[in-house]
Structure formats: C-alpha cells, structure tokens
Amino acid sequence: MPDSPAAVRLDPTNARLWRGTEARRLTPQAWAVLAVLVARAGQLVTKETLLQTAWPETVVSDAALVVCIREIRQALGDTARTPQYVETVHRWGYRFIGPLAPPEAGAAPLLPATTGPAGAPPTALGREAELHQVHGWLTQAQGGTRCVGFVTGEAGIGKTTLLDAFVAQAAATGTLWLARGQCIEHYGAGEAYLPVLEALGQLCRGPEAAQVLALLEQHAPLWLLQLPAVLRPPAREALQRQVQGATPERMLRECAEAVEALTAVRPLVLVLEDLHWSDQATLALVAYLAQRRAPARLLLLGTYRPVDVIVHGHPLKAVKTALTLHGHCVDLVLAVLPAPAVAAVVAARLPGPALPPAVVEALHRRTDGHPLFLVQLVEALRRQGVLVAEAGRWVLPGGLEALEAVVPESLRALIEQQFDGLSPAQQQVLAAASVAGLGWPVAAVAAGVEADAEQVEAWCAELARQGQFVQAGGLVAWPDGTVGGSYRFRHALYQQVVYDRLPVGQRMRLHQRIGLRVEAGYGERVQEVAAELARHFAQGRDYARVVEYLRQAGERALMRSACREAMAYFEQALRALAHLPETRETREQAIDLWLALRSALQPLGDLERVLMCLRTAETLAAALDDPRRLARISLVLSRYFSLMGMYNQASTAAQRALTFTAASGDTVLQALANLNLGLAYQPQGDYRRAIACYGQTVVVLDGARCREFFGQTILPAVNARAHLAWCHAELGTFAEGSAFGNEGLQIAEAVEHPGSLMVAFWGLGLLALRQGDLHRALPQLERAMRLCHEADLPMWFPAIAVELGAAYTLGGRVADAVSLLTRALEQAMKASGSRANNSVSLGEAHLWAGHLEDAHTLAESTLGVAREHQECGRQAYALRLLGEITARRDPPQSAQAEVYYRQALALAEELGMRPLQAHCHRDLGTLYAMIGQREQARAELSTAMELYRAMEMTLWLSQAEVALVQVER
C-alpha cells in the first residue's frame, strides 16, 4: 500500500507551507490559491473564485491558475493523475483532499474575514463569474462610458442575491452614489416612474442629501416636485409655478441631465428591480439614458423575468430589443447553478463537513440547480429531520429515497409547507401582508388583522430574524403622523403563494381594511398613493372609491407627462364605473373620464381615439342635457378640428359651444369659445372675423381674469392678444396689433409664466417681422425660441421657428434659416395627424440659397395643402413664392411668374392682406422692369411705395424706391 500523505499546515504569518516537517516556500499567487483551497478543504472551489482571489484587480487567463496549481503540486510532491492533496474537478475547479495538521495556537487566519476582492463583502455563492462581470460594467462606467446592464432570469434564480452582493461590495468603496428602486405589480398601469422616484428618494435622504437636492433643484425640478416629503411647502409651490405645462420630453431630459450632473461628482449605480412590472414611463427613461451620447459615469442595472415579459406582452421586450440592436445595453442571463456551485451553496447552508457527493448530486438533480428551490429544500430537509448531523458529518437516515420523497412537485407546495409551520398569528400577519403588497408598512398590516401595531411588528421582526418569508425595511412615516417599521417579502413568490391561499371573502375584507387605513393615513395627500388605493378597493369591490382613485392616479400621471400610464388609469376607471348603478352622478363621472382620457391620448397622437372619446362624451352630455359639459366638449372638439385642418367643423363646434355657454351664463367658457372660434377663422384668411372673436375674449378676460389659466397651458388672455397681433400684422394695421401684443407681454411678465411669455414674444416678433423691422423682430423671436426650450413646449417650436427662420433669411443668414426651418418642418410632419407647417418660409430660404428646385417643391406642396384645407392666406403666400421662383429661373419664365403674382395679389386684396399686396406690386414692378415693360413697372412700383409708406414698412419702401429709380433711368 502506498504511504499515507503527510499532513499539511500553512503558516500565514510567514507565508510558508509545511508538509510534515518539511518547509516549502511559494510565490504570492500560489500561496493565495493554496490558502483558499485549504480553508475550504473538502469543498470544490471554482476557477473564478481562485482567479479573483489571486489576481483581484487583474484580468488573467486560466493558464495562470494552471501554473499556480502545478507549483503547489510540486511543493507537495503531488501529481494530477493520482492526487493526494489537490484534486482537479474538470471544467469547474479544484478541491483540497489531503490531511491537515492542526494550526498552531494563536496563528493568524488563513483568509481575511471577507472572501471577495480585498476588503470587500462576501461574494454571491456560485455566482462569482457573474459578479465579476458586473464589476467589469462598473469599471466601464467609472471610466466615463455609461453602461446599461440587464440581469435576467426566472423567478428565484438569484438576480436580487447577485445584486445585493454587488451593491454591498460597491458600497464598501465609499466612492459611489448608490440608488435602488423596485417595480411593483399594480392594479392597472404602474405608477409612473415609481422605481426611479424611489431611488432618487433614497439619495435625497442619504448622508449627502443636501448636495443631491441642490443638483435636482438645478437640473430636475419636475422630478424634485414628485418627492413631496423632501420639500417644504413654499419650495414646492415655487417649483409648481416653474414647471407648469411640463411634457414627457421634459421629464426625460431633466432626469438625464440630473444623472449626468450627479455622475460628474461621482459614479452612480442605479438599480431598478423587476422591470417586468415596470410602467412605460420608466422604460422610456431607461431607453433615453441608454441612448444619450454625453459622457456619464453611470451604471444602470435592471432585472426582469423574460417569461413574464413574453407572456404578458410587456413593452420591455420592444425596448430591450431596440437597445440591443443598437448596442446600447449589455446582458447577463442567470442560468441555474451547475453542480459545483450547488455544492458551494449547500456547504454555506450546512456549515461543517461537506455533504457526500451522492447527496449533492441528488439535490442538483431534484432542483435543477435552481437557487431558491435549492435553499428551501435544504432548509426543509433539516427542519423535518431528513438530513441530520451525526458524529461530525451529515447523514441521511432514510437514504436518498427519503430526500427525493421530500422534494415537492413545485415551489408553491414547498412555500405552503413552510407557511404551515408558522404560528397562527404569524400566518395571519403574512396573509394580510400579502394583500398589502411586496413591501408594506406595519400600520397597514395591523389594520388588516385588526391588531395592535406593536404586536404585529414584533411578529414581523421574529419572522425576519428567523429568515422566514420576510426581511426588515426602514421606518415609514405617513402624513397623519403614523410612524412605524416596514418589511418586505424576501421574494415575490412568497407573497404570491400566500395571497393565492386566501379565500375570496377574506381577501376582499383585507383589501378593504388596508385600503381604508392607508386612505386615512395619507389624508389630503392621498393622491400620492392613489394607484395603490385603487388596487385595494378594486379587490375590496368598493367601486366608487376605485373610480375616484383611478381618476386621481391618472391626473397624477398626466402631471408627470406620463400619458400612457394616465391613459391606462382612465380606461380602468371607465371599466370600474360600469359596476356602479347608473345615475346622473355616474354619467357625469363618465363624461369627465372620457374627457380626461382624451387629454392623455392627444399628446400620444392617437387622434382617432381622441375623436371617439369626444363623441362618446358628447352623446352622454346631450342625454343629460348638461349645457356646461356640452360647452366644454364643443370647445375641445373645436380645437381638435383646427389641429386637423377641418376649419368649418372647428368653427361649427365653437359656435355650438357659444350657444351652450349662453344657456349656462358662463362668461369664461364664452371667452374660451370665442378664442377657439378665432383660431378656426384665422387659418382660412378671415382675419377680420378672427379679430372680432379674439376681441370678445380680451373683453371678458380682463382684470384679475387675465392672469388665470382656466385649464389652458397658455394664459388665454395672452394667447388671444398674441393672435390679435398676428391678424393685424396680416392686415397691415401694425399700430393696433402692437398695442395688443404689448398688453399680452405685460400680462405674461406680471405672472412670470414662461409659456405665456413665449407666446407674447412670438406675437410681437411676428408683427415686427411683417413690418420689416428686423431690429425688433429678431430679439423677440429669439427670446420666444429660448423660452420654448426652457418651458419645454415642443409643440410651439414649429410656429416660432417659421417666423425666426424667415427673419434669418431676411437678415441674410440663409444657412441658419435653412437648418432651423428644416428641423421645424420635420417636427411638424412627425406629429401624428398634423400637416406640414407653413413651409413657405423654408421655400424662401432655399430660393435665396439658390436651391430653386427645393423651393419649387415646397411651394407646390404648400399650395396643395392650403387649397385642400381652404387656408386662403397660406395659398396667397405660396402663389407669391411660386412667382418669385419662376421669375428667377434661367431663362426667366416671366409669363408664368406674372400669372402667379396676379393670383397672389387678387387673393391678398380679397382678404385685406395689405403687406402682401404691397409685396406683389413690387414683385410685378421688378418683373416688368426686367422684361422691358417700363410703364407697367413704374405703375406697380409706385403702388407698392404708396402701400409701404402708409404702413411704415420702410425696409421694402427703400427697395421699391431704388427699383423705380432704375426704371426711370
């Protein structure tokens, strides 16, 4: 028989290996590898763990580890073929199998207290390679290249465990921002941006809260407004004024800029868990952050279950596919644990001697290496006495057959078995907790079980200490002064299994009790938890409350510009309303909900459904004979038809609104109806009737009313005056238009509302441009454009850009004009249902740039659209542009140019557009001079000069005078 191998002892103080009485020295890397193997004698140690131990900050290949193992074997006189000390487990790693001498008294430990990278917390057992990969993502982010990583896998596979280990290690460095948010399954749509707001809230309550709050106030005031607990009322009110009229784009841009500002201070790790329950607004933000090109030391980690995404058709699938296609994200798919990792996990759960290989193989076979199955099974084996410790080793008294008999057919059965082992009081608490949610405050659960909150917290604390079902959270404070602890289920499966066990009647009662307690706890701030309350009262069959809280949740989503979430809430509310008796009150609620749904749909461009909502609301309101609601509906219909270019229908709807408001006596609604009526007349070139309508609005919205919004994005008093300035500019009555425009500017300045200021400057700039006063027009239009961006009102961008681009062309900045106007035209055409904005300005810019064919295409397109929609003023401008293009061709097409000019002139005279008349006379005079018809040229130029002089249009007056002098010579 071969000699027994000599016992091995390691001397950590001197980094020396003793084999019996012989001392051996090793290189530092070989010593580090051997120390890990000896410390875990009898256990498999994976290659990843050994590599991370010996080369913690360096990427090396397996060859380096092979060299170390060879050095260790040489020192021990061992061989790979017949090992006595170090056994190779092919493809996985190594195991120390030799005898060990007892350590000397007082000897230092072989390994530090941690087993991850130097000074780091312990790694996730069996996931060392995956953890190393996530650390690699962090290294990339720390270098300034943003990284979005998705950790995916089925329920219980270990996604949260992996991230817990990573976050703990990252936190230990003390050099990062760390924020974590949890998506939660909701009734209806998820709360917009909920996990992101939770993560930001953590930063705002952290040790460096002041710095975080300052950055959010500077870069993301709209997000800060969604965190009421960190703002004092005066600050919140100031922010509300600042961000009025917010859009989804602003929410995205603010968060992106805030993240980049945070990462300029230090790297940020943002963890969003369970994205398969995410709201669409959060997904849009993830995609936006991933695609931004600006440098950012950001690592965004998201977890989700692919099966849930596929089965439920969650939009995460499309978002993830798009990001992957363009290389904007990375993936880490967690598979089940291989056999060696199963051994490591089991060894951690069963300290002491290793399990026999046959038992480990049986555990692996019965659980398929699923971490949650595995851990629960091992605990069940110990608890039921199937696996016991005897004489320093683990044994199966009933054999492997007993082990296989204990393994349940599904995890549900295993969790139910564990649940049944709890006391009745603990079962009652967990049942109520499963109704409260994945995470829950003690106060809510106490209301569910109708018990004292302190006693409920004691039961929860005991469960958390035992590691059963729940884990402790932090303190929760409700607005009514209730302060207490919070807990959460260790995994969503626990909550689901316990919830499914509840009888329907008991479930309904628990939802009702918990909902009432949360409602009382939040009081006047109940809108903050409206979505949660809707879920509770829906399960509690309290449909009146369901409708109310879904409506509030939708309004809250609209406030965040989360239109898709708002749409889902309003749709849910309409379905819940069907459960209530049909009364006048419920019909009125239905009308208001259909109008609210329209508000959510319109920014999404779903104009077909917008019209359906309005028609449904109109039918209901007509049946109720409700003049006020009918007036509101007609107002919205009028604006809808104007946006669609259906001006006859728009004016009819506005007239109908006036009829209803006359019956109700509501003068404010009358003013708004006249404003919409003017907006229908003006595009048709009926400037005088539009002026009369706007004038009625101005008369009513006077005094204190001129500073009220009445549900509009822009102050109606300012909007009416800006459009009066526009109409007077088209008619050439510049003094009257200027008076109205300046009144509007004074009102907007008094209110300090950015959007209203934008419109006021736009109206004044447009008027100055029509008069040819570039010194006034340019600064006013540029100020309007800045405010458009600052107030985040992109729907106004095309209208402002059209005038600013025309000013650039007139001032000789043709390249700037083409660039700006091209963007404006593209944006206008992207808007669903909208037609190309007035592309005459872009055509003129192309004309001055010498791009005649581009200019001709735009002019023809504009003329066709204008004729289709009976936009007579736009037709006149397009005809004049076509005349200019044909007159400049080589050779000039003078006859065709004269036809276009004459058509434009006739239309301008019919509409009273005196500035355009003057331009057409000057154009005809220039054309006649070019072809040698001096008398006609003299007559046309003289007429143009008279008109220019009367309207004080000095820029073009001087040009006409020069042209006439040339004709006379």
Secondary structure, DSSP 8 states (H G I E B T S, - for coil): -------EEEETTTTEEEETTEEEE--HHHHHHHHHHHHTTTS-EEHHHHHHHHSTT----HHHHHHHHHHHHHHHT--SSS-SSEEEETTTEEEE-S-B----TT---SS-S--SSTT-----TT-HHHHHHHHHHHHHHHTT--EEEEEE-STTSSHHHHHHHHHHHHHHHS-SEEEEEE----SSS--TTHHHHHHHHHHHTSTTHHHHHHHHHHH-HHHHHT-GGGS-HHHHHHHHHHTTT--HHHHHHHHHHHHHHHHHHS-EEEEEE-GGG--HHHHHHHHHHHH--S---EEEEEEE-HHHHHHTT-THHHHHHHHHHTT--EEEE-----HHHHHHHHHHHS-SS---HHHHHHHHHHHTT-HHHHHHHHHHHHHTTSSEEETTEEE-TTHHHHHHHHS-SSHHHHHHHHHHTS-HHHHHHHHHHHHH-SEEEHHHHHHHHT--HHHHHHHHHHHHHHTSSEEEEEEEE-TTS-EEEEEEESSHHHHHHHHHHS-HHHHHHHHHHHHHHHHHHHGGGGGGGHHHHHHHHHHTT-HHHHHHHHHHHHHHHHHTT-HHHHHHHHHHHHHHHTTS---HHHHHHHHHHHHHHHHHHGGGT-HHHHHHHHHHHHHHHHHHT-HHHHHHHHHHHHHHHHHTT-HHHHHHHHHHHHHHHHHHT-HHHHHHHHHHHHHHHGGGT-HHHHHHHHHHHHHHS-GGGGG--TT-SS-HHHHHHHHHHHHHHHHT-HHHHHHHHHHHHHHHHHHT-HHHHHHHHHHHHHHHHHHT-HHHHHHHHHHHHHHHHHTT-GGGHHHHHHHHHHHHHHTT-HHHHHHHHHHHHHHHHHSTT-----THHHHHHHHHTT-HHHHHHHHHHHHHHHHHTT-HHHHHHHHHHHHHHHHTSSS--HHHHHHHHHHHHHHHHHHT-HHHHHHHHHHHHHHHHHTT-HHHHHHHHHHHHHHHHHHT-HHHHHHHHHHHHHHH-
